[in-house]
Amino acid sequence: MSERRVVHVTKGMPTEDGAGVKLTRLIGTPEIPDLDPILMLDNFGSDDPNAYIAGFPPHPHRGFETVSYMIAGSLRHKDNKGGEGLITDGGVQWMTAGRGVVHSEMPAQTSGLMSGFQIWLNLPAAEKMRAPWYADIPAAAIPEVAVADGVTAKLVAGRWRRENGPGPERVTQPFIADVAVGAGAVVEVPVPSGHNGLIFVIAGTVEAGGRVMHRGELGVLSDQGALGLAAGAQAARILIIAGKPLREPIAKHGPFVMNTQAELRQAFADYQRGAF
């Protein structure tokens, strides 16, 4: 079997979102505008509450999904469709904006820690105007699978061996795994063939796809073959995200992602007239 390669490495760009929340944007930048169907990937975290305490006040979305994965701390979600919930350390919030939703997200520390990721996943044209949907996925519902000697994977979405992640089934067939590789351990990750994908090194150093990757680096993967990971003298932790490309036109601006400029203008008009 061929092996996936790391074809591009980036550390992303520092930015702010919401009410001044400091974060690192890894996908959705001038360097990597998107990785079909992954529209955006943000890594946020700080031990200084002043860096995020104002959170993400009410804001609209249309045409895609958000997946928020809390490594540490909590995130409270509330939207104008009646969805409300709280996830804590290791949990996931999965929100399908569909035809339109207005929501807020408020992060908080656990024992002085707050860190996590938000992924934007595109929806196909046929589903962009579907009814909004929302779910909390607590850490206890995410299987932690022993996939090799010294290697465990928290499987958020997709399939690994006989385990299925609790993420919903989608046309984009998302694969999301948080993999802990012990010192000296190796593993082959079954990223589905043809999926666009990436790895992000949360901690440690790992050899992946022909490159040595360090903490805070994101690697864009080639789209065929399995992904090999190998840790050196120290353990490593890696987030792996992949999805089946839609290969559809993308028209996006701010919180709206559609297929045409006309649909984008309609999204702004609908929001401004209170149709969300």
C-alpha positions as a printed Julia matrix, in Angstrom:
276×3 Matrix{Float64}:
   0.0    0.0    0.0
   1.26   3.5   -0.82
   1.97   5.85   2.06
   0.5    9.28   2.47
   3.05  12.08   2.4
   3.13  15.43   4.14
   3.16  17.82   1.19
   3.03  21.15   3.04
   3.84  22.33   6.58
   2.58  25.48   8.28
   2.29  27.01  11.74
  -0.76  29.01  10.68
  -1.32  32.64  11.51
  -2.21  34.36  14.8
  -5.53  36.17  14.67
  -8.55  37.17  16.74
 -12.19  36.19  16.41
 -15.4   36.66  18.34
 -15.0   39.34  21.01
 -11.23  39.45  20.69
 -10.44  35.78  21.35
  -6.8   35.13  20.45
  -6.23  32.01  18.37
  -4.11  30.44  15.62
  -5.84  29.96  12.27
  -4.37  26.91  10.54
  -6.79  26.45   7.62
  -8.72  29.38   6.18
  -5.71  31.63   5.68
  -4.13  33.2    2.59
  -1.59  30.34   2.74
  -4.24  27.58   2.85
  -7.71  29.02   2.08
  -9.38  25.61   2.45
  -8.75  21.89   2.13
 -12.01  20.67   0.59
 -14.24  19.93   2.53
 -12.33  21.44   5.49
 -13.05  25.16   5.31
 -11.3   26.29   8.47
  -9.32  25.0   11.44
  -8.63  27.15  14.48
  -6.49  26.24  17.49
  -7.31  28.28  20.57
  -6.06  28.22  24.11
  -4.62  30.29  26.89
  -4.03  30.22  30.63
  -4.95  33.93  30.68
  -8.74  34.36  30.95
  -8.44  37.89  29.58
  -7.44  36.38  26.23
 -10.84  34.72  25.72
 -13.27  35.55  28.53
 -15.57  37.58  26.22
 -15.92  34.49  24.04
 -17.91  34.4   20.82
 -21.13  36.41  21.3
 -24.18  35.71  19.08
 -23.22  35.44  15.41
 -24.82  33.84  12.31
 -23.83  30.88  10.14
 -25.23  29.33   6.97
 -24.15  26.54   4.66
 -21.67  24.47   6.69
 -20.97  22.72  10.0
 -18.83  23.58  13.0
 -17.1   20.94  15.13
 -15.67  22.25  18.4
 -13.3   19.91  20.24
 -12.26  20.92  23.75
  -8.92  19.53  24.83
  -9.19  21.27  28.2
 -11.8   23.59  29.65
 -15.44  23.97  28.74
 -17.55  25.54  26.0
 -21.16  26.64  26.4
 -23.31  26.79  23.26
 -26.64  28.54  22.83
 -28.55  29.21  19.61
 -31.78  30.77  18.4
 -33.28  27.39  17.5
 -33.44  26.22  21.11
 -30.12  24.4   21.1
 -28.12  24.83  24.29
 -25.44  22.76  25.94
 -22.13  22.59  27.74
 -19.17  20.4   26.89
 -16.18  19.92  29.14
 -12.68  18.46  28.86
 -12.47  16.11  25.87
 -16.01  16.76  24.61
 -17.27  17.86  21.19
 -20.02  20.19  20.04
 -21.26  19.43  16.53
 -23.47  22.06  14.92
 -24.97  21.94  11.45
 -25.87  25.52  10.55
 -27.77  24.51   7.4
 -30.11  27.26   6.21
 -29.24  29.52   9.09
 -28.61  29.75  12.79
 -27.46  32.42  15.23
 -25.42  31.08  18.12
 -22.94  31.99  20.81
 -19.99  30.04  22.23
 -18.48  30.88  25.59
 -15.24  29.14  26.68
 -14.07  28.74  30.28
 -11.15  27.16  32.11
 -10.92  23.86  33.94
  -8.27  24.04  36.68
  -6.65  27.01  34.96
  -6.59  25.39  31.5
  -8.52  26.16  28.31
  -7.59  24.85  24.87
  -9.23  23.29  21.88
 -10.02  23.35  18.17
 -12.84  24.43  15.92
 -13.28  22.82  12.51
 -15.53  24.14   9.75
 -16.79  21.38   7.43
 -18.53  22.23   4.19
 -21.98  20.95   3.29
 -22.85  19.85  -0.27
 -25.05  22.16  -2.34
 -28.03  19.84  -1.87
 -27.8   20.16   1.94
 -26.81  23.77   2.49
 -30.41  24.75   3.23
 -31.19  21.75   5.44
 -32.7   22.29   8.88
 -30.15  23.31  11.54
 -29.02  20.53  13.88
 -26.96  20.47  17.05
 -25.5   17.86  19.4
 -23.25  17.66  22.44
 -20.87  14.71  22.4
 -19.38  14.26  25.89
 -15.9   12.81  26.3
 -17.38   9.59  27.68
 -19.16   8.99  24.35
 -15.94   9.2   22.33
 -14.29   5.75  22.13
 -10.64   5.53  23.11
  -9.24   2.68  21.06
  -5.95   0.81  21.6
  -4.84   0.69  17.96
  -1.22  -0.5   18.4
   1.34  -1.14  21.13
   1.68   2.14  22.98
  -0.86   3.93  20.77
  -4.43   4.98  21.59
  -6.89   6.96  19.49
  -9.89   9.01  20.56
 -12.17   8.57  17.57
 -14.51  11.56  17.15
 -15.74  10.67  13.66
 -15.13   7.92  11.12
 -14.09   4.3   11.52
 -10.95   2.66  12.91
 -10.9   -1.13  13.14
 -14.31  -2.08  14.49
 -14.96   1.21  16.23
 -17.08   4.05  14.9
 -16.81   7.59  16.19
 -20.0    9.27  17.47
 -19.85  12.05  14.86
 -22.86  12.04  12.51
 -22.8   10.41   9.09
 -22.22  12.96   6.36
 -21.6   13.04   2.6
 -18.1   14.31   3.43
 -17.44  11.17   5.54
 -15.33  13.04   8.12
 -12.51  11.23   9.9
 -11.38  12.93  13.11
  -9.01  11.24  15.55
  -6.88  12.43  18.47
  -3.96   9.99  18.55
  -1.53   9.49  21.45
   1.7    7.79  20.32
   3.97   6.57  23.11
   7.74   6.97  23.01
   9.17   4.71  20.3
   5.73   3.56  19.16
   4.52   3.37  15.56
   1.04   3.16  14.02
  -0.69   3.14  10.66
  -3.73   5.4   10.54
  -6.54   4.28   8.18
  -7.33   7.67   6.64
  -9.88   6.83   3.92
  -8.46   6.77   0.4
  -9.24   9.87  -1.62
  -9.92  12.02   1.45
  -8.15  15.32   1.8
  -6.52  15.42   5.2
  -4.16  17.02   7.66
  -2.32  16.36  10.88
  -1.65  18.79  13.7
   0.94  18.06  16.38
  -0.61  18.88  19.75
   2.42  17.75  21.75
   5.84  16.21  21.17
   7.53  15.37  17.89
   6.42  12.78  15.36
   7.63  11.39  12.06
   4.73  11.41   9.64
   4.51  11.11   5.9
   8.23  11.48   5.35
   8.6   14.56   7.55
   9.55  15.18  11.15
   6.77  17.32  12.62
   6.99  19.37  15.8
   4.49  20.74  18.31
   2.29  23.44  16.8
   2.87  22.4   13.19
   0.16  21.4   10.72
   0.92  19.08   7.82
  -1.25  18.81   4.71
  -1.39  15.21   3.47
  -1.41  13.66   0.02
  -4.73  11.95  -0.71
  -3.83   8.28  -1.17
  -2.56   5.53   1.11
  -2.38   4.96   4.84
  -0.66   7.41   7.16
   2.29   6.17   9.19
   3.16   7.83  12.51
   6.28   7.18  14.6
   7.26   8.85  17.86
  10.87   9.25  18.92
  12.29   9.28  22.44
   9.26  11.19  23.71
   5.53  10.61  23.37
   3.5   12.63  20.88
  -0.14  13.63  20.47
  -1.57  14.27  17.01
  -4.94  15.47  15.74
  -5.89  13.95  12.37
  -8.73  15.42  10.29
  -9.84  14.25   6.85
 -12.9   14.44   4.65
 -14.16  13.38   1.24
 -13.85  16.38  -1.11
 -17.1   17.77  -2.52
 -15.44  19.34  -5.57
 -18.14  22.02  -5.76
 -17.75  25.79  -6.21
 -17.25  27.69  -2.96
 -18.53  31.23  -2.38
 -17.73  32.33   1.17
 -17.62  35.51   3.15
 -17.38  35.68   6.92
 -19.95  33.35   8.5
 -21.64  32.22   5.28
 -20.43  29.53   2.85
 -22.48  28.93  -0.29
 -21.84  27.84  -3.89
 -22.51  31.07  -5.79
 -22.2   34.8   -5.18
 -25.97  35.14  -5.64
 -26.56  32.62  -2.82
 -24.08  34.52  -0.69
 -25.91  37.81  -1.24
 -29.18  36.07  -0.39
 -27.68  34.78   2.88
 -26.75  38.3    3.96
 -30.18  39.61   2.94
 -31.98  36.83   4.83
 -29.95  37.49   7.96
 -30.48  41.23   7.81
 -34.26  40.79   7.54
 -34.3   38.4   10.51
 -35.09  35.25   8.54
 -32.59  33.13  10.49
